[in-house]
Amino acid sequence: MNARTLSKLRKDLATFLDDVVGTLGHPRRRRWCDVYLRGLLLDGHRKSIEPMARRLQTIEQGTEDYEQALQQFINQSPWDEQQLLDGLQAWTGQQFGSTGFLILDDTGFPKQGDQSVGVARQYTGTLGKVGSCQVAVTLQFATSQAVVGIDARLYLPQVWTDDVDRCRAAGIPESVSYQPKWQMALAMIRRARANGLSGIILADSLFGSVTEFREQLVAAGCTYCVGIDSTLKVIAADADLGPIPEYSGRGQPPKRPLLVRAGARSPNVRLWVQTHATDFRRVTWREGTKGKMTSRFAAWRIRPAHRLSAGKEPLAACWLLAEWPEDAEHPAKFFFSNLPASTGLKKLVHTAKSRWWIEHSYRELKDELGLDHFEGRSWRGWNHHVVLVLLAYAFLQHLRRGRASKKRSVL
């Protein structure tokens, strides 16, 4: 966004911040919040504090030291970023509707050195390999028309949480302990739902392959469609596991069907899909920039059975969805979903493929708004920067929605 356009939108930005963040507890704090968002929205290669301050001070000809003020606001000021996220989520529901898709993901921020909070050698899809980086778990809310980033939390590897001195130096609160990414994701979902947002949970196999993650979603009354690893075990939903043996009068009465026993075998997802290769058919799920998005899919009612070999009864029935492109030697993607048993194949495919929104949003969040440009080392600074980037993105989506509404009204 150029300086002229940004200047014209200052009142709109102020109104947006009134609705989402209020005063932030102090007029000066609110003022520099406004300035920081203008810096994120303004055209520029880097969206770290020093270059943003320099650009803004040149354009606005301010007399204060912008860099010092922004450094204090981001790295030292004690405002609570979680309150801003609550405000953003409530506002998102009011502006875009409260029902959509809740899309979980993790994303990497490549970093050199070992002092930036959370940095470690770890795998990230951003690099496609193990590298020195920070990793964030993100939650985005999507409708059929738009997507808004509504939460992002820094993942702390155990090499960090096991080092008390290192955590203290980075300003990590003592209450923060190690959490696997799937547990972070569940906490984010709970918060979004508490703030009025709902919808089908979408996630890739990093989350979806974790049985406890899926089971906790079910316990919370959530509907999901999540990617899974091909190594998970399944059986047919209507598979006959035999009767429960009669009680012999000795020991505990049997509770499991006859065929649920140690050593019982079941196929993994890849083998199941290959065995049912004739079930696939072409499905088009949306119109892309290069034409219709089409591939081959099939779906079956199954029961996850990863612990059947240990004598544990399979889980409740759900959908197994698989994609096998026509030009591929092997099936490419696999999903579990607890959508109703009556759900058609096209609805299953459309739901699974709705994660495409995150590819669109990450391009803007990172390339245009500087999600991964923060150069500080502290926990507070990282969280403050990331939440303000989410606010800047929400503001842009709000503007676009308004423009689209005006076009429709003219037509």
VEXDREN-2710 file (C-alpha; in Angstrom, 1 decimal):
% VEXDREN-2710
k/r/px/py/pz
1/MET/0.0/0.0/0.0
2/ASN/1.5/3.4/-1.0
3/ALA/1.7/6.4/1.3
4/ARG/-1.1/8.2/-0.4
5/THR/-3.6/5.4/-0.1
6/LEU/-2.6/4.7/3.5
7/SER/-3.2/8.4/4.3
8/LYS/-6.7/8.2/2.9
9/LEU/-7.4/5.1/5.1
10/ARG/-6.2/6.5/8.4
11/LYS/-9.8/7.1/9.7
12/ASP/-10.8/3.6/8.6
13/LEU/-7.8/2.2/10.4
14/ALA/-8.6/4.2/13.5
15/THR/-12.2/2.9/13.5
16/PHE/-11.0/-0.7/13.0
17/LEU/-8.7/-0.3/16.0
18/ASP/-11.4/1.2/18.1
19/ASP/-13.5/-1.9/17.5
20/VAL/-10.8/-4.4/18.0
21/VAL/-8.2/-3.1/20.5
22/GLY/-9.9/-0.1/22.2
23/THR/-7.4/2.1/24.1
24/LEU/-4.9/-0.7/25.0
25/GLY/-5.0/0.7/28.5
26/HIS/-3.2/4.0/27.6
27/PRO/-3.6/6.6/24.8
28/ARG/0.1/6.6/24.0
29/ARG/0.1/2.8/23.7
30/ARG/-2.9/3.0/21.3
31/ARG/-1.2/5.7/19.3
32/TRP/1.9/3.6/18.6
33/CYS/-0.3/0.6/17.9
34/ASP/-1.8/2.7/15.1
35/VAL/1.7/3.7/13.9
36/TYR/2.9/0.1/13.9
37/LEU/0.0/-1.1/11.8
38/ARG/0.6/1.8/9.3
39/GLY/4.2/0.6/9.1
40/LEU/3.1/-3.0/8.3
41/LEU/0.6/-1.8/5.7
42/LEU/3.0/0.7/4.0
43/ASP/5.0/-0.6/1.0
44/GLY/8.5/-1.7/1.9
45/HIS/10.8/-4.6/1.6
46/ARG/11.4/-5.3/5.3
47/LYS/8.7/-4.9/8.0
48/SER/11.1/-5.0/11.0
49/ILE/11.1/-2.0/13.3
50/GLU/14.1/0.0/12.1
51/PRO/13.1/0.2/8.4
52/MET/9.4/0.8/9.2
53/ALA/10.2/3.6/11.6
54/ARG/12.5/5.2/9.0
55/ARG/9.9/5.1/6.2
56/LEU/7.1/6.4/8.5
57/GLN/9.1/9.2/10.0
58/THR/10.2/10.4/6.5
59/ILE/6.6/10.3/5.2
60/GLU/4.9/11.8/8.3
61/GLN/7.7/14.1/9.2
62/GLY/7.2/13.4/12.9
63/THR/9.4/15.0/15.5
64/GLU/9.5/12.0/17.9
65/ASP/12.0/9.2/17.6
66/TYR/9.8/6.6/15.8
67/GLU/12.3/3.8/16.2
68/GLN/12.7/4.2/19.9
69/ALA/9.0/4.5/20.5
70/LEU/8.2/1.4/18.4
71/GLN/10.9/-0.6/20.1
72/GLN/9.4/0.3/23.5
73/PHE/5.9/-0.5/22.3
74/ILE/6.7/-3.9/20.9
75/ASN/9.5/-5.2/23.1
76/GLN/8.8/-3.6/26.5
77/SER/5.2/-2.4/26.8
78/PRO/3.2/-4.9/28.9
79/TRP/0.0/-4.9/26.9
80/ASP/-1.6/-8.4/26.6
81/GLU/-1.6/-9.7/23.1
82/GLN/-4.2/-12.4/24.1
83/GLN/-6.8/-9.6/24.7
84/LEU/-6.1/-8.3/21.2
85/LEU/-6.7/-11.8/19.8
86/ASP/-10.0/-12.0/21.7
87/GLY/-11.0/-8.7/20.2
88/LEU/-9.9/-9.8/16.8
89/GLN/-11.8/-13.1/16.9
90/ALA/-15.0/-11.4/18.2
91/TRP/-14.8/-8.8/15.5
92/THR/-14.1/-11.4/12.8
93/GLY/-17.4/-13.2/13.7
94/GLN/-19.3/-9.9/13.5
95/GLN/-17.8/-8.9/10.2
96/PHE/-17.5/-12.2/8.3
97/GLY/-20.0/-14.4/10.0
98/SER/-19.4/-16.8/12.9
99/THR/-19.5/-20.1/10.9
100/GLY/-16.8/-21.1/8.4
101/PHE/-13.7/-23.3/8.4
102/LEU/-11.2/-23.2/11.3
103/ILE/-7.8/-24.1/9.6
104/LEU/-4.8/-25.2/11.6
105/ASP/-1.3/-25.2/10.3
106/ASP/2.3/-24.7/11.3
107/THR/4.8/-22.4/9.5
108/GLY/8.5/-21.7/9.8
109/PHE/10.4/-18.5/10.2
110/PRO/14.1/-19.2/9.1
111/LYS/16.5/-17.7/11.6
112/GLN/20.3/-17.7/12.1
113/GLY/22.0/-17.9/15.5
114/ASP/20.6/-19.4/18.7
115/GLN/19.4/-16.4/20.7
116/SER/16.0/-15.6/19.1
117/VAL/13.2/-17.0/21.2
118/GLY/12.2/-20.6/20.1
119/VAL/14.9/-20.9/17.4
120/ALA/16.2/-24.4/17.0
121/ARG/17.2/-26.9/14.3
122/GLN/13.8/-28.4/13.4
123/TYR/11.8/-29.4/10.4
124/THR/9.6/-26.8/8.7
125/GLY/7.6/-27.1/5.5
126/THR/8.6/-23.5/4.8
127/LEU/12.2/-24.8/4.1
128/GLY/11.1/-28.4/3.2
129/LYS/13.8/-29.7/5.5
130/VAL/15.4/-29.4/8.9
131/GLY/16.9/-26.0/9.4
132/SER/17.5/-23.3/12.0
133/CYS/14.1/-21.6/12.4
134/GLN/11.2/-20.6/14.7
135/VAL/7.9/-22.4/14.2
136/ALA/4.5/-21.0/14.8
137/VAL/1.2/-22.9/15.1
138/THR/-1.5/-20.8/13.3
139/LEU/-5.3/-20.7/13.2
140/GLN/-7.2/-19.1/10.4
141/PHE/-10.9/-18.6/9.9
142/ALA/-12.2/-18.9/6.3
143/THR/-15.5/-18.5/4.6
144/SER/-16.4/-19.0/1.0
145/GLN/-15.2/-15.5/0.3
146/ALA/-12.3/-14.6/2.6
147/VAL/-9.8/-15.8/5.1
148/VAL/-8.6/-14.1/8.3
149/GLY/-5.7/-15.1/10.6
150/ILE/-7.1/-15.3/14.1
151/ASP/-4.3/-16.8/16.2
152/ALA/-0.6/-17.7/16.1
153/ARG/1.5/-19.2/18.9
154/LEU/5.2/-19.8/19.0
155/TYR/6.2/-23.4/19.4
156/LEU/8.9/-24.0/22.0
157/PRO/11.0/-27.2/21.4
158/GLN/12.0/-29.1/24.5
159/VAL/15.6/-27.9/24.1
160/TRP/14.2/-24.6/25.1
161/THR/11.7/-25.5/27.8
162/ASP/14.3/-27.7/29.5
163/ASP/16.7/-24.7/29.7
164/VAL/15.4/-22.4/32.5
165/ASP/18.2/-19.8/32.1
166/ARG/17.6/-19.6/28.4
167/CYS/13.9/-19.1/28.8
168/ARG/14.4/-16.5/31.5
169/ALA/16.8/-14.5/29.2
170/ALA/14.2/-14.5/26.4
171/GLY/11.4/-13.3/28.8
172/ILE/9.4/-16.5/28.5
173/PRO/6.9/-16.6/31.4
174/GLU/7.5/-19.3/34.0
175/SER/4.0/-20.6/33.4
176/VAL/4.9/-21.6/29.9
177/SER/6.0/-25.2/29.6
178/TYR/6.5/-27.6/26.7
179/GLN/3.4/-28.4/24.6
180/PRO/3.3/-30.5/21.4
181/LYS/1.8/-28.7/18.5
182/TRP/-1.4/-30.6/18.6
183/GLN/-2.1/-29.5/22.1
184/MET/-1.4/-25.9/21.2
185/ALA/-3.8/-26.3/18.4
186/LEU/-6.6/-27.6/20.7
187/ALA/-6.1/-24.6/23.0
188/MET/-6.4/-22.3/20.0
189/ILE/-9.6/-24.0/18.8
190/ARG/-11.1/-23.7/22.3
191/ARG/-10.3/-20.0/22.5
192/ALA/-11.8/-19.3/19.0
193/ARG/-15.0/-21.2/19.9
194/ALA/-15.3/-19.3/23.2
195/ASN/-15.1/-16.1/21.2
196/GLY/-18.1/-17.2/19.0
197/LEU/-16.4/-18.8/16.0
198/SER/-17.3/-22.2/14.8
199/GLY/-17.0/-24.5/11.8
200/ILE/-15.3/-27.6/10.5
201/ILE/-11.7/-28.1/11.7
202/LEU/-9.2/-28.5/8.9
203/ALA/-5.6/-29.6/9.5
204/ASP/-2.7/-31.4/7.8
205/SER/-1.3/-34.8/8.9
206/LEU/1.0/-33.2/11.5
207/PHE/-2.2/-32.8/13.6
208/GLY/-4.6/-35.3/12.0
209/SER/-2.4/-38.3/12.5
210/VAL/-2.6/-37.8/16.3
211/THR/-5.4/-40.0/17.6
212/GLU/-5.8/-38.0/20.9
213/PHE/-6.1/-34.8/18.9
214/ARG/-9.0/-36.2/16.9
215/GLU/-10.6/-37.8/19.9
216/GLN/-10.5/-34.5/21.9
217/LEU/-12.1/-32.7/18.9
218/VAL/-14.9/-35.3/19.0
219/ALA/-15.3/-34.9/22.8
220/ALA/-15.6/-31.2/22.3
221/GLY/-18.4/-31.6/19.7
222/CYS/-16.2/-30.5/16.8
223/THR/-16.5/-31.7/13.2
224/TYR/-13.2/-32.2/11.5
225/CYS/-11.6/-33.2/8.1
226/VAL/-7.8/-33.7/8.7
227/GLY/-4.9/-35.1/6.7
228/ILE/-3.4/-38.3/8.0
229/ASP/-0.2/-40.4/7.4
230/SER/-0.6/-43.4/5.2
231/THR/0.7/-45.7/7.9
232/LEU/-2.4/-45.5/10.1
233/LYS/-4.3/-48.7/10.4
234/VAL/-8.0/-49.1/9.5
235/ILE/-10.8/-51.7/9.2
236/ALA/-14.1/-51.5/7.5
237/ALA/-16.8/-49.7/9.5
238/ASP/-19.0/-52.8/9.2
239/ALA/-16.3/-55.3/9.8
240/ASP/-17.5/-58.2/12.0
241/LEU/-15.2/-58.5/15.0
242/GLY/-17.1/-61.4/16.4
243/PRO/-19.2/-61.7/19.5
244/ILE/-18.1/-60.9/23.0
245/PRO/-17.1/-64.3/24.5
246/GLU/-19.4/-65.7/27.2
247/TYR/-18.2/-65.2/30.8
248/SER/-16.5/-68.3/32.2
249/GLY/-17.1/-67.3/35.8
250/ARG/-13.5/-66.6/36.5
251/GLY/-11.8/-63.2/36.6
252/GLN/-13.2/-60.1/34.9
253/PRO/-16.1/-60.6/32.4
254/PRO/-14.9/-60.2/28.8
255/LYS/-15.8/-56.8/27.2
256/ARG/-14.1/-57.0/23.8
257/PRO/-15.3/-58.8/20.7
258/LEU/-13.6/-62.1/20.0
259/LEU/-11.4/-60.8/17.2
260/VAL/-10.1/-57.8/19.2
261/ARG/-7.0/-59.4/20.6
262/ALA/-3.2/-59.0/20.8
263/GLY/-1.7/-59.8/17.4
264/ALA/-4.8/-59.0/15.4
265/ARG/-3.9/-57.5/12.0
266/SER/-5.4/-54.7/10.0
267/PRO/-4.2/-52.9/6.8
268/ASN/-2.6/-49.5/6.8
269/VAL/-4.3/-46.7/4.9
270/ARG/-2.1/-46.9/1.9
271/LEU/-2.8/-50.7/1.5
272/TRP/-6.5/-50.2/2.0
273/VAL/-6.7/-47.5/-0.7
274/GLN/-4.6/-49.6/-3.2
275/THR/-6.9/-52.6/-2.5
276/HIS/-9.9/-50.4/-3.4
277/ALA/-8.3/-48.7/-6.5
278/THR/-11.4/-49.3/-8.7
279/ASP/-13.5/-47.0/-6.4
280/PHE/-11.9/-43.8/-7.6
281/ARG/-13.7/-41.2/-9.7
282/ARG/-13.1/-37.7/-11.0
283/VAL/-14.3/-34.8/-8.8
284/THR/-14.0/-31.1/-9.5
285/TRP/-14.0/-29.0/-6.3
286/ARG/-13.5/-25.4/-7.4
287/GLU/-12.5/-23.1/-10.3
288/GLY/-8.9/-22.1/-10.0
289/THR/-7.0/-19.3/-11.8
290/LYS/-5.9/-21.9/-14.5
291/GLY/-9.3/-23.6/-14.8
292/LYS/-11.2/-26.3/-13.0
293/MET/-9.4/-28.1/-10.1
294/THR/-10.0/-31.8/-10.7
295/SER/-8.6/-35.0/-9.5
296/ARG/-9.6/-38.6/-8.6
297/PHE/-11.0/-39.4/-5.2
298/ALA/-12.7/-42.2/-3.3
299/ALA/-14.1/-42.4/0.3
300/TRP/-15.1/-45.2/2.6
301/ARG/-16.6/-45.6/6.0
302/ILE/-13.9/-47.2/8.2
303/ARG/-12.8/-47.4/11.9
304/PRO/-9.3/-46.3/12.8
305/ALA/-7.6/-49.4/14.2
306/HIS/-4.0/-48.4/15.1
307/ARG/-4.1/-50.4/18.3
308/LEU/-6.0/-53.4/17.2
309/SER/-2.8/-55.4/17.2
310/ALA/-2.4/-54.6/20.9
311/GLY/-5.9/-55.9/21.7
312/LYS/-7.6/-52.5/21.7
313/GLU/-11.0/-52.1/20.1
314/PRO/-11.0/-49.8/17.0
315/LEU/-12.4/-46.3/17.3
316/ALA/-15.8/-45.0/16.1
317/ALA/-16.6/-45.1/12.4
318/CYS/-15.5/-42.1/10.3
319/TRP/-14.7/-41.3/6.7
320/LEU/-11.4/-42.2/5.0
321/LEU/-11.0/-40.0/1.9
322/ALA/-8.1/-40.5/-0.5
323/GLU/-6.9/-38.6/-3.6
324/TRP/-5.1/-40.5/-6.4
325/PRO/-4.3/-38.3/-9.3
326/GLU/-4.7/-39.9/-12.7
327/ASP/-1.0/-39.4/-13.7
328/ALA/0.3/-40.7/-10.3
329/GLU/1.6/-44.2/-9.6
330/HIS/0.5/-44.1/-6.0
331/PRO/-2.3/-42.4/-4.1
332/ALA/-1.2/-38.9/-2.9
333/LYS/-3.2/-37.7/0.1
334/PHE/-5.4/-39.3/2.8
335/PHE/-7.9/-37.8/5.2
336/PHE/-10.1/-38.8/8.2
337/SER/-13.3/-36.9/8.7
338/ASN/-16.2/-37.3/11.1
339/LEU/-18.7/-35.6/8.8
340/PRO/-22.0/-37.4/8.8
341/ALA/-22.3/-40.9/7.2
342/SER/-24.7/-39.4/4.7
343/THR/-22.1/-36.9/3.3
344/GLY/-21.5/-37.2/-0.4
345/LEU/-18.0/-37.5/-2.0
346/LYS/-18.1/-34.1/-3.6
347/LYS/-18.8/-32.5/-0.2
348/LEU/-16.0/-34.4/1.4
349/VAL/-13.6/-33.3/-1.3
350/HIS/-14.6/-29.7/-1.2
351/THR/-14.2/-29.7/2.6
352/ALA/-10.7/-31.3/2.5
353/LYS/-9.5/-29.0/-0.2
354/SER/-10.7/-25.8/1.6
355/ARG/-7.3/-25.7/3.3
356/TRP/-6.1/-23.9/0.1
357/TRP/-6.9/-20.6/1.8
358/ILE/-3.7/-20.8/3.9
359/GLU/-1.5/-20.8/0.8
360/HIS/-3.2/-17.5/-0.2
361/SER/-3.0/-16.0/3.2
362/TYR/0.6/-16.9/4.0
363/ARG/1.8/-15.1/0.8
364/GLU/0.4/-11.9/2.1
365/LEU/1.1/-12.4/5.8
366/LYS/4.8/-13.1/5.1
367/ASP/5.6/-11.4/1.8
368/GLU/3.5/-8.2/2.2
369/LEU/3.0/-7.7/5.9
370/GLY/6.2/-9.2/7.3
371/LEU/4.9/-12.0/9.6
372/ASP/8.4/-13.5/9.7
373/HIS/10.4/-10.2/9.7
374/PHE/10.6/-9.6/13.4
375/GLU/14.3/-9.2/14.3
376/GLY/14.0/-9.1/18.1
377/ARG/14.8/-12.0/20.4
378/SER/12.2/-11.8/23.1
379/TRP/9.0/-13.7/23.8
380/ARG/7.0/-10.5/24.3
381/GLY/8.3/-8.9/21.2
382/TRP/7.6/-11.9/19.0
383/ASN/4.1/-12.3/20.2
384/HIS/3.3/-8.5/19.9
385/HIS/4.6/-8.3/16.4
386/VAL/2.8/-11.4/15.2
387/VAL/-0.6/-10.4/16.7
388/LEU/-0.3/-6.9/15.0
389/VAL/0.4/-8.5/11.7
390/LEU/-2.8/-10.6/12.1
391/LEU/-4.6/-7.3/12.8
392/ALA/-3.2/-5.7/9.7
393/TYR/-4.3/-8.6/7.6
394/ALA/-7.8/-8.5/9.0
395/PHE/-8.0/-4.8/8.2
396/LEU/-7.0/-5.5/4.6
397/GLN/-9.6/-8.3/4.3
398/HIS/-12.2/-5.9/5.8
399/LEU/-11.4/-3.3/3.1
400/ARG/-11.6/-5.8/0.3
401/ARG/-15.0/-7.1/1.6
402/GLY/-16.3/-3.6/1.6
403/ARG/-15.1/-3.0/-1.9
404/ALA/-16.7/-6.3/-3.1
405/SER/-20.0/-5.3/-1.5
406/LYS/-20.0/-2.0/-3.3
407/LYS/-19.4/-3.7/-6.6
408/ARG/-22.2/-6.1/-6.1
409/SER/-24.6/-3.2/-5.1
410/VAL/-23.7/-1.3/-8.3
411/LEU/-24.3/-4.4/-10.4
END
